[in-house]
Amino acid sequence: MTAEEAPPATFEEYAAARGAALLRFATLLTGDRHRAEDLVQEALAKAYLKWDRIRRTDQPDVYVRRVLLNASRAWWRRRSSHEVPTDIRPDRAGPQDTAGAVVERDHMRRLIARLPPKQRTVLVLRYYEDLDDGTIAAILGCREVTVRTHAMRGLQTLRDRYPIADGRDRP
């Protein structure tokens, strides 16, 4: 939703128009589509209860994304939510592998998932949701310079961890 667009008049219109984008954001934020669906449902339920007030702010996306982010953080704080990673790696792609792009995206998703939460959130909001620093700062409740710092550090970490195309690791 761009700044020129008026917010939807009803909650149902908003949920229909933005549901897929919210699910994509939550999936990238959590790395788990099922958990993302639960978080989106929780965020929309909270937004529904306060829709009249949210609609008057002219920025329902900022409010709902912030609720999503807070719900994601709360999930991670729960003791039962911690998963144990495995050391199983996918098979290497052959020269005729047409799924190489899928493997590449999955590899990048895994690298992003390993970033600290604030860096991951900023990169997802900036590059997957295409939001500007001001909007990201409003969602995170911080200053724009903090957003830029998290983005810079997250990108540097990804550059350090991501292999060069010829297969060599970066120095």
C-alpha positions as CSV (number, residue, x, y, z in Angstrom):
1,M,0.0,0.0,0.0
2,T,1.5,3.3,-1.1
3,A,1.2,6.6,0.8
4,E,-1.2,7.9,-1.9
5,E,-3.7,5.1,-1.4
6,A,-6.4,5.5,1.2
7,P,-6.7,2.8,3.8
8,P,-9.5,0.3,3.2
9,A,-12.8,1.3,4.8
10,T,-13.5,-2.1,6.3
11,F,-11.3,-4.7,8.0
12,E,-12.5,-7.3,5.6
13,E,-11.2,-5.2,2.6
14,Y,-7.9,-4.7,4.4
15,A,-7.4,-8.4,5.2
16,A,-8.3,-9.4,1.6
17,A,-6.0,-6.8,0.1
18,R,-3.0,-7.2,2.4
19,G,-3.3,-10.8,3.7
20,A,-0.9,-12.3,1.2
21,A,1.7,-9.6,1.7
22,L,1.5,-10.0,5.5
23,L,1.9,-13.8,5.2
24,R,5.0,-13.3,2.9
25,F,6.5,-10.8,5.5
26,A,5.8,-13.2,8.4
27,T,7.2,-16.2,6.5
28,L,10.4,-14.4,5.7
29,L,10.6,-13.1,9.3
30,T,10.1,-16.5,10.9
31,G,11.4,-18.9,8.2
32,D,8.4,-21.2,8.8
33,R,5.2,-20.8,6.8
34,H,3.0,-22.6,9.3
35,R,4.3,-20.3,12.2
36,A,3.8,-17.3,9.9
37,E,0.2,-18.3,9.2
38,D,-0.4,-18.4,13.0
39,L,1.3,-15.0,13.5
40,V,-0.7,-13.4,10.7
41,Q,-3.9,-14.8,12.1
42,E,-3.0,-13.5,15.6
43,A,-2.1,-10.1,14.2
44,L,-5.3,-9.7,12.2
45,A,-7.4,-10.8,15.2
46,K,-5.8,-8.1,17.3
47,A,-6.2,-5.5,14.5
48,Y,-9.9,-6.5,14.0
49,L,-10.6,-5.6,17.6
50,K,-9.1,-2.1,17.1
51,W,-9.9,-1.5,13.5
52,D,-11.8,1.8,13.8
53,R,-8.9,3.3,15.6
54,I,-6.3,1.8,13.3
55,R,-8.1,2.9,10.2
56,R,-8.1,6.5,11.4
57,T,-4.3,6.5,11.6
58,D,-4.0,6.1,7.8
59,Q,-1.2,3.6,8.3
60,P,-2.8,0.2,9.1
61,D,0.2,-1.6,7.5
62,V,2.6,-0.1,10.0
63,Y,0.3,-1.1,13.0
64,V,-0.3,-4.6,11.7
65,R,3.3,-5.3,10.8
66,R,4.4,-4.1,14.3
67,V,1.9,-6.4,15.9
68,L,3.3,-9.2,13.7
69,L,6.8,-8.4,14.7
70,N,5.9,-8.3,18.4
71,A,4.1,-11.6,18.1
72,S,7.1,-13.1,16.4
73,R,9.4,-11.8,19.2
74,A,7.0,-13.2,21.9
75,W,7.1,-16.6,20.2
76,W,10.9,-16.7,20.3
77,R,10.9,-15.8,24.0
78,R,8.7,-18.8,24.9
79,R,10.9,-21.6,26.1
80,S,9.1,-24.2,24.1
81,S,9.7,-22.5,20.8
82,H,13.4,-23.2,20.4
83,E,14.2,-25.7,17.7
84,V,17.3,-27.8,17.5
85,P,19.0,-27.4,14.1
86,T,20.4,-30.4,12.3
87,D,23.6,-30.8,10.3
88,I,21.8,-32.4,7.3
89,R,22.7,-30.6,4.1
90,P,20.9,-31.0,0.7
91,D,22.6,-32.9,-2.1
92,R,24.8,-30.9,-4.4
93,A,23.3,-29.8,-7.6
94,G,24.4,-31.5,-10.8
95,P,25.3,-29.6,-14.0
96,Q,21.9,-30.2,-15.5
97,D,20.0,-29.2,-12.3
98,T,17.0,-26.9,-13.2
99,A,16.3,-26.5,-9.5
100,G,19.5,-24.5,-8.9
101,A,17.6,-21.3,-8.5
102,V,15.4,-22.9,-5.9
103,V,18.4,-24.1,-4.0
104,E,20.0,-20.7,-4.2
105,R,17.0,-19.0,-2.8
106,D,16.7,-21.5,-0.1
107,H,20.4,-21.0,0.8
108,M,19.8,-17.3,1.0
109,R,16.7,-17.7,3.1
110,R,18.7,-19.9,5.5
111,L,21.5,-17.3,5.7
112,I,18.9,-14.5,6.4
113,A,17.3,-16.7,9.1
114,R,20.7,-16.9,10.9
115,L,21.0,-13.1,11.2
116,P,20.2,-11.5,14.5
117,P,16.5,-10.6,14.8
118,K,16.7,-6.9,14.2
119,Q,19.0,-7.2,11.2
120,R,16.8,-9.9,9.7
121,T,13.7,-7.8,10.3
122,V,15.2,-4.7,8.7
123,L,16.5,-6.6,5.6
124,V,13.1,-8.4,5.1
125,L,11.2,-5.1,5.4
126,R,13.6,-3.3,3.1
127,Y,14.3,-5.8,0.4
128,Y,11.3,-8.1,0.4
129,E,8.6,-5.7,1.5
130,D,10.3,-2.7,-0.3
131,L,9.7,-0.3,2.5
132,D,11.6,2.9,3.1
133,D,13.7,3.5,6.2
134,G,11.1,5.9,7.7
135,T,8.4,3.3,7.5
136,I,10.7,0.6,8.9
137,A,11.7,2.9,11.7
138,A,8.0,3.4,12.5
139,I,7.4,-0.3,12.5
140,L,10.4,-1.1,14.8
141,G,9.9,2.0,17.0
142,C,13.4,3.3,16.4
143,R,15.2,6.0,14.5
144,E,16.1,5.8,10.8
145,V,19.8,5.8,11.5
146,T,19.3,2.6,13.6
147,V,17.5,1.0,10.6
148,R,20.4,1.9,8.3
149,T,22.9,0.5,10.8
150,H,21.1,-2.8,11.1
151,A,20.8,-3.0,7.3
152,M,24.5,-2.3,6.9
153,R,25.6,-4.9,9.5
154,G,23.1,-7.5,8.1
155,L,24.3,-7.1,4.6
156,Q,27.9,-7.3,5.7
157,T,27.2,-10.5,7.5
158,L,25.5,-12.0,4.4
159,R,28.5,-10.9,2.2
160,D,30.9,-12.6,4.6
161,R,28.9,-15.8,4.6
162,Y,27.7,-16.1,1.0
163,P,30.1,-17.9,-1.4
164,I,31.2,-16.3,-4.6
165,A,29.7,-17.7,-7.8
166,D,32.8,-19.7,-8.7
167,G,32.5,-21.7,-5.5
168,R,35.3,-20.1,-3.5
169,D,34.6,-18.6,-0.1
170,R,35.2,-14.9,0.4
171,P,38.4,-14.1,2.3
